[in-house]
Amino acid sequence: MALREEFERTGNWLFRWRSYLPLVLMALFLLALKRFGYPQHSHQLDQIWEIFCFLISFLGLGIRMYAVGCAPRGTSGRNVKEQRAAFLNTTGVYSLIRHPLYFGNFLIWVGIVLSLRSWWFTAMTILAFWLYYEKIMFAEEEFLRREYDDQFLKWASKTPAFFPVKLNLWQKPELSFKLKNALRREYSGFFAIISVYAVLDIFEELITTGELSIDIMWSILFVCGLAIYLVLMFLKKKTDFLNVQGR
C-alpha cells in the first residue's frame, strides 16, 4: 500500500477515535500534576493564571461555535464514524484556515495544559496533538479532494491549513451565524471545558494544601455551567427549539 493510502487509512481510524487522545497522555498528565505548585507560592497568582488559560480554551470554543454556527447541514462536526461533507465550506472562518474546528480544539488543549505550568508537558501535548491530528487532516483533505477536485485544490492553494496567518483572505460566510445551531452542536464541549478546569482545581488544591476543596470561582462556574448544559440538553433532546432549518 502506498504511503498516501496508508496515511489516509490511519487518519480515518484516528478520526473515529480522536476523542480518546487525552487517555494516551494520562500518564504524563499525572506526572505533571504531581509536580504542581503555586507560582511564587501565591494562590492569587495561580487564580489569575487559571483565568488566562481558561480564556484561551474558551477562545478555542468560540472559534468552533462560530464555524458550526455558520455551517450548513451535512458537514463535519462531531460525527465520529466517517468523513462527510455535503458542501465544501470556503467562506467565513474557512476562508482563513482549512481546519478551524481542529484549530479550536488546539486552543482548548493549550489552555488546559498551560494551566499546569509544566512546560515539558505542554510541549509534549502540542507534539502529540500535531502528530495525531496531522493524519486526520490529511485523511479529510483526501476525501475532499475526491469529492470536490478542482474546487478544493483552488481553495487549498491559497488558504493556510491550520494557523490563520493571512487575515486579508477573510470572506463573509455564505450562511449567517445561528446561535441556536452553535449551541445545539457545542453545548457538551462548553460544559466539558468547565468541568476539566474545575476538576484540575480540586487536584491542585489537594496537592498544594492537602485538602479536598475547590475555589469558589470554579464552584460557581461549574454549577452555572451544569445548569446551562442540562437546559440545552433538554432543549436538544426533547424539543425543536434549537433546530434551524437547513442547519
Summary of the structure (lengths in Angstrom):
residues: 247
radius of gyration: 19.5
end to end distance: 38.2
largest distance: 60.4
contacts: 732
relative contact order: 0.14
helix: 71%
strand: 2%
